[in-house]
Amino acid sequence: MSASIPLPPLLELATAQLEVALQNSNSHVAQLATSVDAISKLGAELRSHQDPVVAEQGARLLAEALRAMFSMQYHDQLAQRLEHVRDALGDMHDALAAPTPAPARVLLGVIRSRYTMEDERKLSTWCSARWPTRPRTTRMKTTKPCAAAWKCSERMHERHQRQVHDPAAAGSSRA
């Protein structure tokens, strides 16, 4: 006899773990960005120094600070992807907990609607082509602002509304 796997609590736990990881990494990256900014300002000051050796060192310091800042953009992309995974797990939790779950194609449409990077959309299309019953990946033609979410559970629809139409207010709430 196999025991039932409690998927909703496990999905909520995974969502919470991702949220904590994102918050921790964002605070450390913010501190790093402040330090890199200070180094770049110092490099710019030194670059304009009268002594050519000091000016050369300032230029090198500034160039390295700019390279570091550019490399930190990787964190932004990673954080965005992790936020999409966190939100998808939350949507799956809500769908499993709903009295009448939304159809899979609607849930997948809501998840896909959050993707902002082209490679995320391509990966979604590639994966969905390999599912036994291929979900519909095109948007429904309608004048409603949230066509992809109209059949979703009320909770999932509210989260979709907040994230699509007011991302700043969406925050990290899982409610």
JOQUIQUI-V351187 format. One record per residue. RES is the residue in three letters. SS is DSSP state (alpha for helix, beta for strand, coil for the rest). PHI is phi in whole degrees, 0 to 359 (999 if undefined). D_CENTER is the distance of its C-alpha to the mean C-alpha in Angstrom with 2 decimals. Layout:
((RES | SS | PHI | D_CENTER) (RES | SS | PHI | D_CENTER))
//
This chain:
((MET | coil | 999 | 39.18) (SER | coil | 264 | 35.39) (ALA | coil | 280 | 33.45) (SER | coil | 287 | 30.64) (ILE | coil | 275 | 27.16) (PRO | coil | 281 | 25.51) (LEU | alpha | 299 | 22.18) (PRO | alpha | 305 | 20.92) (PRO | alpha | 295 | 21.44) (LEU | alpha | 293 | 19.96) (LEU | alpha | 295 | 16.74) (GLU | alpha | 295 | 16.69) (LEU | alpha | 297 | 17.45) (ALA | alpha | 298 | 14.66) (THR | alpha | 298 | 12.19) (ALA | alpha | 296 | 14.05) (GLN | alpha | 297 | 14.12) (LEU | alpha | 296 | 10.39) (GLU | alpha | 298 | 10.41) (VAL | alpha | 297 | 13.46) (ALA | alpha | 298 | 12.27) (LEU | alpha | 296 | 9.36) (GLN | alpha | 297 | 12.11) (ASN | alpha | 297 | 14.65) (SER | alpha | 292 | 13.06) (ASN | alpha | 297 | 12.12) (SER | alpha | 293 | 15.76) (HIS | alpha | 291 | 17.21) (VAL | alpha | 293 | 15.53) (ALA | alpha | 296 | 16.80) (GLN | alpha | 296 | 20.19) (LEU | alpha | 298 | 20.15) (ALA | alpha | 297 | 19.43) (THR | alpha | 297 | 22.36) (SER | alpha | 294 | 24.57) (VAL | alpha | 297 | 23.85) (ASP | alpha | 297 | 24.57) (ALA | alpha | 297 | 27.83) (ILE | alpha | 295 | 28.79) (SER | alpha | 293 | 28.27) (LYS | alpha | 295 | 30.47) (LEU | alpha | 297 | 33.05) (GLY | alpha | 299 | 33.03) (ALA | alpha | 294 | 33.61) (GLU | alpha | 296 | 36.47) (LEU | alpha | 293 | 38.03) (ARG | alpha | 298 | 37.78) (SER | coil | 266 | 40.17) (HIS | coil | 290 | 42.65) (GLN | coil | 293 | 46.27) (ASP | coil | 286 | 46.52) (PRO | alpha | 298 | 45.20) (VAL | alpha | 293 | 44.20) (VAL | alpha | 294 | 42.09) (ALA | alpha | 298 | 40.66) (GLU | alpha | 296 | 39.73) (GLN | alpha | 297 | 38.01) (GLY | alpha | 297 | 36.12) (ALA | alpha | 296 | 34.99) (ARG | alpha | 294 | 33.81) (LEU | alpha | 297 | 31.98) (LEU | alpha | 297 | 30.27) (ALA | alpha | 297 | 29.33) (GLU | alpha | 294 | 27.83) (ALA | alpha | 296 | 25.84) (LEU | alpha | 294 | 24.46) (ARG | alpha | 296 | 23.58) (ALA | alpha | 296 | 21.80) (MET | alpha | 296 | 19.78) (PHE | alpha | 297 | 18.91) (SER | alpha | 294 | 17.91) (MET | coil | 291 | 15.56) (GLN | alpha | 295 | 13.34) (TYR | alpha | 303 | 12.42) (HIS | alpha | 299 | 10.72) (ASP | alpha | 300 | 8.58) (GLN | alpha | 294 | 7.54) (LEU | alpha | 297 | 7.32) (ALA | alpha | 299 | 5.32) (GLN | alpha | 296 | 2.55) (ARG | alpha | 297 | 3.95) (LEU | alpha | 295 | 4.80) (GLU | alpha | 297 | 3.03) (HIS | alpha | 294 | 4.08) (VAL | alpha | 295 | 6.94) (ARG | alpha | 303 | 7.68) (ASP | alpha | 293 | 8.03) (ALA | alpha | 295 | 9.98) (LEU | alpha | 297 | 12.07) (GLY | alpha | 296 | 12.81) (ASP | alpha | 295 | 13.91) (MET | alpha | 295 | 16.04) (HIS | alpha | 302 | 17.48) (ASP | alpha | 298 | 18.44) (ALA | alpha | 295 | 19.93) (LEU | alpha | 290 | 21.95) (ALA | alpha | 276 | 23.12) (ALA | coil | 290 | 24.18) (PRO | coil | 300 | 27.94) (THR | coil | 233 | 27.46) (PRO | coil | 297 | 24.23) (ALA | coil | 293 | 22.84) (PRO | coil | 300 | 23.64) (ALA | alpha | 304 | 21.28) (ARG | alpha | 296 | 20.97) (VAL | alpha | 289 | 19.85) (LEU | alpha | 301 | 17.18) (LEU | alpha | 295 | 15.96) (GLY | alpha | 295 | 16.22) (VAL | alpha | 295 | 14.05) (ILE | alpha | 298 | 11.27) (ARG | alpha | 296 | 11.91) (SER | alpha | 296 | 12.14) (ARG | coil | 277 | 8.45) (TYR | coil | 295 | 8.19) (THR | coil | 248 | 8.75) (MET | coil | 257 | 9.97) (GLU | alpha | 301 | 13.40) (ASP | alpha | 292 | 13.26) (GLU | alpha | 294 | 10.62) (ARG | alpha | 295 | 13.19) (LYS | alpha | 296 | 16.02) (LEU | alpha | 296 | 14.99) (SER | alpha | 299 | 14.68) (THR | alpha | 295 | 18.07) (TRP | alpha | 299 | 19.58) (CYS | alpha | 293 | 18.79) (SER | alpha | 295 | 19.93) (ALA | coil | 290 | 23.13) (ARG | coil | 261 | 24.03) (TRP | coil | 285 | 23.87) (PRO | coil | 305 | 27.39) (THR | coil | 247 | 27.07) (ARG | coil | 298 | 24.76) (PRO | coil | 288 | 22.55) (ARG | coil | 288 | 22.80) (THR | coil | 254 | 19.94) (THR | coil | 269 | 21.54) (ARG | coil | 283 | 21.20) (MET | coil | 287 | 24.23) (LYS | coil | 275 | 26.47) (THR | coil | 199 | 26.93) (THR | coil | 266 | 27.05) (LYS | coil | 291 | 24.85) (PRO | coil | 292 | 21.59) (CYS | coil | 236 | 19.64) (ALA | alpha | 303 | 21.59) (ALA | alpha | 290 | 19.02) (ALA | alpha | 247 | 19.04) (TRP | coil | 295 | 22.74) (LYS | coil | 262 | 23.77) (CYS | coil | 289 | 21.02) (SER | coil | 298 | 22.01) (GLU | alpha | 302 | 22.27) (ARG | alpha | 294 | 19.63) (MET | alpha | 295 | 16.97) (HIS | alpha | 295 | 18.18) (GLU | alpha | 298 | 18.01) (ARG | alpha | 296 | 14.33) (HIS | alpha | 300 | 13.75) (GLN | alpha | 301 | 16.11) (ARG | alpha | 298 | 14.49) (GLN | alpha | 284 | 10.97) (VAL | alpha | 276 | 12.61) (HIS | alpha | 262 | 15.65) (ASP | coil | 210 | 14.95) (PRO | alpha | 303 | 11.35) (ALA | alpha | 294 | 13.16) (ALA | alpha | 277 | 15.06) (ALA | alpha | 294 | 12.40) (GLY | coil | 57 | 11.76) (SER | coil | 241 | 10.96) (SER | coil | 294 | 13.96) (ARG | coil | 253 | 14.50) (ALA | coil | 298 | 17.88))
//
